[in-house]
Amino acid sequence: MLGTLDLLDKALKIKPANQWAKQLGITRSAFSKAKERGRVSPSLTHALATDIGADPIYWTAIAATEAEPEGPLKQRMKKALIRSNL
């Protein structure tokens, strides 16, 4: 299953972080912080997916799953996403 950092990499191939930051009204550090955390926030994921023409619902679901603490409920969410083939 792809992760939100994959979406971020795709977006950064389209335009640099400073241009995304200006377009989205956020600081450029949001991108470096996402890379440090190893995941992108659901709201930034949704915005990037929408703006690059990817499915924002799918990507927001991926981001929400990544934000959950490890445990059986997170595993259940991941399995559901894989089964749904969104």
C-alpha positions in Angstrom: 0.0 0.0 0.0 1.3 3.4 -0.9 1.8 6.0 1.8 1.3 9.7 2.0 5.0 10.3 1.5 4.6 8.8 -1.9 1.9 11.4 -2.7 4.1 14.1 -1.3 7.0 13.0 -3.6 4.7 13.0 -6.6 3.5 16.5 -5.7 7.0 17.8 -5.3 7.9 16.5 -8.7 5.2 18.8 -10.1 6.3 21.9 -8.2 8.7 22.7 -5.4 7.6 23.0 -1.8 7.8 26.8 -1.7 5.3 27.0 -4.6 2.9 24.5 -2.9 3.2 26.4 0.4 2.3 29.7 -1.2 -0.6 28.1 -3.2 -2.0 26.3 -0.1 -1.4 29.2 2.4 0.9 27.2 4.6 4.6 27.4 5.6 7.3 25.5 3.7 8.3 23.8 6.9 5.1 21.7 6.7 6.8 19.7 4.0 10.0 19.1 5.9 8.1 18.3 9.1 6.0 15.7 7.2 9.2 14.1 6.0 10.6 14.0 9.5 7.4 12.4 10.9 7.3 10.0 8.0 3.7 10.9 7.1 1.7 13.8 5.8 -1.3 15.2 7.7 -4.8 14.3 6.4 -5.6 18.0 5.5 -2.4 18.5 3.6 -2.8 15.1 1.9 -6.3 16.0 0.8 -5.2 19.4 -0.6 -2.3 17.9 -2.5 -4.3 15.0 -3.9 -7.0 17.4 -5.1 -4.6 19.7 -6.7 -2.6 17.0 -8.6 -5.8 15.2 -9.7 -5.5 12.2 -7.5 -8.4 10.8 -5.5 -8.6 12.9 -2.3 -10.9 10.5 -0.5 -8.5 7.6 -1.0 -5.5 9.7 0.1 -7.2 11.2 3.1 -8.1 7.7 4.2 -4.5 6.7 3.9 -3.4 9.7 5.9 -6.0 9.0 8.6 -4.7 5.4 8.9 -1.1 6.5 9.1 -2.0 9.0 11.9 -3.6 6.2 14.1 -1.5 4.6 16.8 -0.4 1.1 16.2 -2.8 -1.5 17.3 -5.6 -3.8 16.1 -7.9 -1.0 14.9 -5.2 0.4 12.7 -4.5 -3.0 11.2 -8.2 -3.4 10.6 -8.3 0.0 8.8 -5.3 -1.0 6.6 -6.9 -4.3 5.6 -10.1 -2.5 4.7 -8.2 -0.1 2.5 -6.3 -2.9 0.8 -9.5 -4.9 0.2 -11.4 -1.9 -1.2 -8.8 -1.3 -3.9 -9.7 2.4 -3.8 
